[in-house]
């Protein structure tokens, strides 16, 4: 099994953590989406990461589809069996992924547009959505259990991406999120090592 990934990607971080937690042996293949390598585009016509390629050669994407596959295939489940608790985990994952969508939109706007046509109003709108999501999490932060689920992994990956790309811009007024992130790092060092990196 292979996971085509980028070290800075929060979605890649989430699925790599998920594979590890599920007890699956997945080779992490560093992938440059800009170069559109054949191993990526032949398996994912969108040319996006992460993409998982199973031992049988089946390609699975995007990150939430990969997480569901890992949940079904691994020795350990990534989501609670109880329907209500599973829904909570899936909604937490969706919220964290959605915040990451907003953060990436900001990064792409700044990185790929010439400075004179960067649309600040668009950036401000995305940041408003992201901070609204962060404030919701601060007020409704899930407890960190002995074994994290897919929602917790998405949260850890999202905070890791914030720390990488938006240091000093999100922490104020969110002490619970900061403490949760630090506790995750202490309790799960092997997963913490997979969080987004430059």
C-alpha positions as CSV (number, residue, x, y, z in Angstrom):
1,X,0.0,0.0,0.0
2,X,1.2,3.5,-0.9
3,X,0.2,6.9,0.2
4,X,1.2,9.7,-2.3
5,X,1.6,12.7,-0.1
6,X,3.1,16.1,0.5
7,X,4.7,16.8,3.9
8,X,3.0,20.2,4.3
9,X,-0.5,18.9,3.4
10,X,-2.8,18.6,6.4
11,X,-4.9,16.0,4.5
12,X,-1.8,13.9,3.9
13,X,-0.9,14.2,7.5
14,X,-4.4,13.0,8.5
15,X,-4.3,9.9,6.3
16,X,-0.8,8.9,7.2
17,X,-1.7,9.1,10.9
18,X,-4.9,7.1,10.1
19,X,-2.9,4.4,8.4
20,X,-0.5,4.1,11.3
21,X,-3.4,4.1,13.9
22,X,-5.3,1.5,11.9
23,X,-2.2,-0.8,11.9
24,X,-1.7,-0.7,8.2
25,X,1.7,-0.7,6.6
26,X,1.6,2.1,4.1
27,X,4.7,3.4,2.2
28,X,4.7,7.2,2.2
29,X,5.7,8.4,-1.3
30,X,6.8,12.1,-1.4
31,X,4.9,13.6,-4.4
32,X,5.2,17.0,-6.1
33,X,1.8,17.8,-7.5
34,X,3.1,20.7,-9.5
35,X,5.2,18.3,-11.5
36,X,2.2,16.0,-12.0
37,X,4.2,12.7,-11.9
38,X,2.6,9.8,-13.8
39,X,2.3,7.8,-10.6
40,X,0.0,10.5,-9.3
41,X,-2.1,11.4,-12.4
42,X,-2.4,7.8,-13.5
43,X,-4.0,7.0,-10.2
44,X,-5.9,10.2,-9.5
45,X,-7.1,12.1,-12.6
46,X,-7.4,15.2,-10.4
47,X,-3.7,15.1,-9.7
48,X,-4.3,15.7,-6.0
49,X,-2.8,14.4,-2.8
50,X,-3.2,12.4,-0.8
51,X,-3.9,9.4,-3.0
52,X,-3.8,5.9,-1.6
53,X,-2.9,3.0,-3.9
54,X,-3.8,-0.4,-2.4
55,X,-1.8,-3.5,-2.7
56,X,-4.1,-4.6,-5.5
57,X,-3.5,-1.3,-7.4
58,X,-6.9,0.3,-6.6
59,X,-6.6,4.1,-6.2
60,X,-8.5,5.9,-3.5
61,X,-9.0,9.6,-3.0
62,X,-9.8,12.2,-1.4
63,X,-8.7,12.1,2.2
64,X,-12.1,11.3,3.7
65,X,-12.6,8.4,1.3
66,X,-9.1,7.2,2.2
67,X,-10.0,7.4,5.9
68,X,-13.1,5.4,5.5
69,X,-11.1,2.8,3.5
70,X,-8.5,2.6,6.3
71,X,-11.3,2.3,8.9
72,X,-12.7,-0.7,7.1
73,X,-9.4,-2.3,6.2
74,X,-7.2,-1.9,9.3
75,X,-6.8,-4.0,12.4
76,X,-8.1,-1.0,14.5
77,X,-11.1,1.1,13.7
78,X,-10.7,4.8,13.1
79,X,-14.3,5.8,13.9
80,X,-16.6,4.8,16.8
81,X,-19.0,1.9,16.2
82,X,-21.8,3.8,17.9
83,X,-23.7,5.7,15.2
84,X,-24.1,8.9,17.2
85,X,-20.5,9.0,18.2
86,X,-19.4,8.1,14.7
87,X,-21.4,11.0,13.3
88,X,-19.7,13.3,15.9
89,X,-16.3,12.2,14.7
90,X,-17.2,12.6,11.0
91,X,-18.6,16.1,11.6
92,X,-15.4,17.1,13.5
93,X,-13.3,15.8,10.6
94,X,-15.5,17.7,8.1
95,X,-15.1,20.9,10.1
96,X,-11.3,20.6,10.4
97,X,-11.0,19.7,6.7
98,X,-13.2,22.7,5.9
99,X,-11.0,25.0,7.9
100,X,-8.0,23.6,6.0
101,X,-9.8,24.3,2.7
102,X,-10.1,27.9,3.7
103,X,-6.5,28.1,4.8
104,X,-5.2,26.6,1.6
105,X,-7.4,29.0,-0.5
106,X,-5.5,31.8,1.3
107,X,-2.1,30.2,0.6
108,X,-2.9,29.7,-3.1
109,X,-4.1,33.2,-3.5
110,X,-0.9,34.6,-2.0
111,X,1.5,32.2,-3.6
112,X,0.2,31.8,-7.2
113,X,-1.2,35.2,-8.1
114,X,1.0,38.2,-8.9
115,X,1.0,40.6,-5.9
116,X,-0.8,43.3,-7.8
117,X,-3.9,41.1,-8.4
118,X,-4.1,39.3,-5.1
119,X,-7.7,39.5,-4.0
120,X,-7.6,40.6,-0.4
121,X,-11.3,40.5,0.0
122,X,-11.3,36.8,-0.9
123,X,-8.5,36.2,1.6
124,X,-10.4,38.0,4.3
125,X,-13.5,36.0,3.6
126,X,-11.6,32.7,3.9
127,X,-9.9,33.8,7.1
128,X,-13.3,34.8,8.6
129,X,-14.6,31.3,7.8
130,X,-11.5,29.7,9.2
131,X,-11.5,31.7,12.5
132,X,-15.3,31.1,12.9
133,X,-14.5,27.4,12.7
134,X,-11.6,27.7,15.2
135,X,-13.8,29.7,17.6
136,X,-16.4,26.9,17.4
137,X,-13.8,24.3,18.2
138,X,-12.5,26.4,21.1
139,X,-16.0,26.5,22.5
140,X,-16.8,22.8,21.7
141,X,-13.4,21.1,21.9
142,X,-13.6,17.3,22.0
143,X,-11.9,15.4,24.8
144,X,-8.7,13.7,23.7
145,X,-9.2,9.9,24.5
146,X,-6.7,7.2,24.9
147,X,-7.2,6.2,21.3
148,X,-8.0,9.1,18.9
149,X,-10.5,8.7,16.1
150,X,-10.6,10.2,12.6
151,X,-12.0,13.5,13.8
152,X,-9.2,13.9,16.3
153,X,-6.6,13.1,13.6
154,X,-8.1,15.8,11.4
155,X,-8.0,18.3,14.2
156,X,-4.3,17.5,15.0
157,X,-3.4,17.8,11.3
158,X,-5.3,21.1,11.0
159,X,-3.6,22.7,14.0
160,X,-0.3,21.4,12.6
161,X,-1.0,23.2,9.4
162,X,-1.9,26.4,11.2
163,X,1.3,26.2,13.2
164,X,3.3,25.7,9.9
165,X,1.6,28.4,7.7
166,X,-0.1,30.8,10.1
167,X,2.1,31.0,13.3
168,X,1.1,33.8,15.6
169,X,-2.1,34.4,13.7
170,X,-4.5,32.0,15.3
171,X,-3.5,31.3,18.9
172,X,-4.8,34.4,20.7
173,X,-8.0,33.7,22.6
174,X,-7.8,29.9,21.9
175,X,-5.9,28.5,24.8
176,X,-7.9,25.2,24.8
177,X,-6.9,24.5,21.2
178,X,-3.2,25.2,22.0
179,X,-3.4,22.9,25.1
180,X,-5.2,20.2,23.1
181,X,-2.5,20.3,20.4
182,X,0.3,20.1,23.0
183,X,-1.4,17.2,24.8
184,X,-1.8,15.4,21.4
185,X,1.9,15.7,20.8
186,X,2.9,14.4,24.2
187,X,0.4,11.5,24.2
188,X,0.9,10.4,20.6
189,X,4.5,11.3,19.6
190,X,4.5,8.8,16.7
191,X,1.4,10.6,15.2
192,X,2.7,14.0,16.1
193,X,5.8,13.3,13.9
194,X,3.4,13.1,10.9
195,X,1.8,16.5,11.3
196,X,2.4,19.0,8.5
197,X,6.0,20.1,7.9
198,X,7.7,22.5,5.5
